[in-house]
Amino acid sequence: MKMYILIKESVSIGLAAWLSGPFFKVICRVNDAEFERAKDAGDFVIVTESKLDDEEIALAFKPRAEWPRSFQFFQLYR
């Protein structure tokens, strides 16, 4: 089981969201269009940032064994 966390590429590295938990996490950097399309996968929590007027900055998806094919093409967050 793994968990995907998608962070908008426009977000400063100082504000990137890192969530703790017992699952293998894949942290990816996505553009605005990828961010919106990823919502179609369902079972996620939206992370907002008060310093950015509560802008949506990340999606944290519920851990699962299988993922939509598009997720394997997201750029890893480094």
Backbone bond lengths (Angstrom), bond angles and torsions (degrees), N, CA, C in turn:
res aa  C-N    CA-C-N  psi(-1)  N-CA   C-N-CA  omega(-1)  CA-C   N-CA-C  phi
1 M - - - 1.455 - - 1.527 108.60 -
2 K 1.318 114.44 138.48 1.453 118.33 175.18 1.514 109.93 -139.53
3 M 1.307 113.27 158.70 1.457 122.28 -177.26 1.519 107.91 -117.89
4 Y 1.325 117.10 133.92 1.460 121.29 175.18 1.518 108.97 -101.54
5 I 1.326 115.60 136.56 1.459 122.42 171.06 1.516 105.89 -123.92
6 L 1.328 116.50 118.47 1.463 122.18 -178.70 1.517 108.79 -105.81
7 I 1.327 116.08 126.18 1.458 121.65 -178.25 1.521 108.89 -117.75
8 K 1.323 116.56 131.79 1.464 120.22 179.23 1.521 110.24 -60.18
9 E 1.326 116.00 137.39 1.462 120.60 -178.83 1.523 112.88 -65.42
10 S 1.315 116.73 -19.00 1.467 120.40 -179.61 1.532 112.82 -79.36
11 V 1.330 117.52 -7.64 1.460 121.82 -177.09 1.530 110.21 -83.19
12 S 1.314 116.06 133.35 1.462 121.83 177.24 1.522 109.79 -61.75
13 I 1.328 116.55 142.41 1.458 120.58 -179.23 1.527 111.92 -57.85
14 G 1.326 117.28 -27.07 1.457 121.13 178.00 1.518 113.57 -68.71
15 L 1.327 117.02 -17.99 1.465 120.66 -179.46 1.525 112.45 -108.43
16 A 1.323 118.02 5.55 1.457 120.97 -178.81 1.531 110.17 -61.36
17 A 1.319 116.43 142.31 1.473 122.03 -176.11 1.519 111.19 -94.21
18 W 1.300 117.52 125.04 1.469 122.60 176.33 1.519 107.11 -122.27
19 L 1.295 116.80 114.20 1.459 121.49 -177.49 1.522 109.81 -100.58
20 S 1.328 116.52 141.74 1.459 119.64 179.65 1.518 110.06 -91.32
21 G 1.306 115.82 159.59 1.457 121.67 178.18 1.513 110.41 159.60
22 P 1.328 117.16 170.48 1.466 121.67 -173.42 1.529 114.76 -84.75
23 F 1.311 119.82 11.07 1.459 121.86 -175.24 1.523 111.78 -104.17
24 F 1.329 115.91 151.91 1.454 121.71 171.03 1.515 106.68 -65.29
25 K 1.331 116.52 127.21 1.458 120.22 -177.02 1.519 110.96 -111.68
26 V 1.313 115.53 138.30 1.455 122.59 174.43 1.517 105.39 -113.68
27 I 1.330 115.68 114.15 1.463 120.94 -178.25 1.525 107.54 -101.89
28 C 1.335 116.33 122.64 1.465 120.76 -176.94 1.516 110.66 -124.76
29 R 1.315 114.10 152.21 1.468 122.77 176.47 1.526 106.48 -104.93
30 V 1.331 117.60 125.44 1.461 121.49 -175.86 1.528 110.80 -129.87
31 N 1.336 115.86 155.37 1.461 119.23 174.84 1.534 109.00 -84.52
32 D 1.314 116.26 175.84 1.470 120.41 -175.59 1.531 112.87 -59.96
33 A 1.325 117.79 -40.88 1.467 121.07 -179.06 1.529 110.74 -66.66
34 E 1.329 117.55 -43.65 1.471 121.03 178.12 1.525 110.22 -63.05
35 F 1.321 116.34 -39.06 1.462 122.66 179.00 1.527 110.06 -58.46
36 E 1.322 116.22 -48.05 1.468 120.26 -178.67 1.527 111.87 -68.34
37 R 1.329 117.78 -41.76 1.478 120.78 179.10 1.529 111.81 -64.83
38 A 1.323 117.09 -34.95 1.463 121.03 -178.62 1.524 111.60 -62.70
39 K 1.312 117.49 -26.23 1.467 121.06 179.01 1.521 111.86 -60.04
40 D 1.340 117.51 -23.89 1.462 121.13 178.94 1.530 112.50 -64.30
41 A 1.331 117.81 -19.47 1.470 121.56 -179.55 1.526 111.26 -73.31
42 G 1.314 118.30 -18.62 1.459 122.49 176.32 1.522 114.26 70.83
43 D 1.328 115.84 178.10 1.465 124.14 178.41 1.522 113.16 52.09
44 F 1.322 116.69 60.18 1.452 121.58 179.66 1.520 110.45 -139.85
45 V 1.316 114.71 165.46 1.462 122.92 174.12 1.519 106.21 -117.62
46 I 1.316 116.24 136.65 1.457 121.16 176.82 1.528 108.25 -90.21
47 V 1.331 115.91 129.94 1.457 121.87 176.76 1.528 107.09 -102.08
48 T 1.342 116.49 128.13 1.459 121.37 178.63 1.524 109.14 -115.67
49 E 1.326 116.12 164.50 1.467 121.23 -179.79 1.523 109.49 -127.26
50 S 1.324 115.85 118.37 1.464 120.59 -178.52 1.532 112.01 -64.36
51 K 1.340 118.01 -31.44 1.468 121.11 178.86 1.525 111.95 -67.43
52 L 1.322 116.69 -15.34 1.473 121.84 178.85 1.521 110.51 -114.61
53 D 1.335 117.01 36.63 1.469 123.00 179.92 1.524 112.19 56.83
54 D 1.327 116.23 41.49 1.475 123.88 178.18 1.523 112.95 59.90
55 E 1.320 116.36 31.65 1.475 121.28 175.86 1.526 109.67 -64.70
56 E 1.327 115.90 143.03 1.463 120.86 173.26 1.525 107.21 -70.26
57 I 1.338 117.44 121.43 1.462 119.58 -178.05 1.527 113.25 -116.81
58 A 1.336 117.01 -18.29 1.464 118.76 -176.90 1.522 110.45 -154.52
59 L 1.329 114.37 155.98 1.464 122.55 172.34 1.517 106.82 -121.40
60 A 1.309 117.45 126.25 1.462 122.25 176.63 1.525 107.36 -111.11
61 F 1.320 116.32 112.43 1.458 121.96 -174.96 1.521 112.22 -89.72
62 K 1.304 115.74 144.45 1.459 122.03 176.12 1.532 108.76 -59.70
63 P 1.329 117.83 134.56 1.468 120.15 178.74 1.525 111.16 -57.25
64 R 1.319 115.68 141.31 1.464 121.21 177.37 1.516 109.72 -155.84
65 A 1.301 115.99 163.28 1.466 121.74 -177.34 1.526 112.08 -80.68
66 E 1.321 117.67 -33.99 1.462 121.12 -177.55 1.526 110.07 -122.67
67 W 1.349 113.69 142.59 1.457 120.73 -176.83 1.516 110.53 -127.51
68 P 1.339 117.30 153.62 1.462 119.67 174.27 1.539 109.58 -57.25
69 R 1.298 116.49 145.53 1.465 122.34 -177.48 1.532 112.07 -54.62
70 S 1.313 117.08 -36.68 1.472 120.65 -177.49 1.530 112.70 -58.68
71 F 1.320 118.45 -27.17 1.457 121.05 -177.22 1.528 112.15 -65.21
72 Q 1.318 117.59 -29.75 1.466 118.96 -178.55 1.529 112.88 -73.49
73 F 1.329 117.38 -8.17 1.465 120.81 179.87 1.531 113.41 -100.57
74 F 1.326 117.76 -3.47 1.464 120.49 177.83 1.528 109.44 -68.01
75 Q 1.330 115.88 145.91 1.465 121.89 178.85 1.528 109.96 -73.47
76 L 1.332 116.61 129.51 1.458 119.97 177.17 1.515 110.31 -65.18
77 Y 1.313 116.64 142.67 1.461 123.25 179.34 1.519 107.93 -80.74
78 R 1.314 117.81 120.51 1.476 122.01 -179.76 1.502 110.42 -126.06
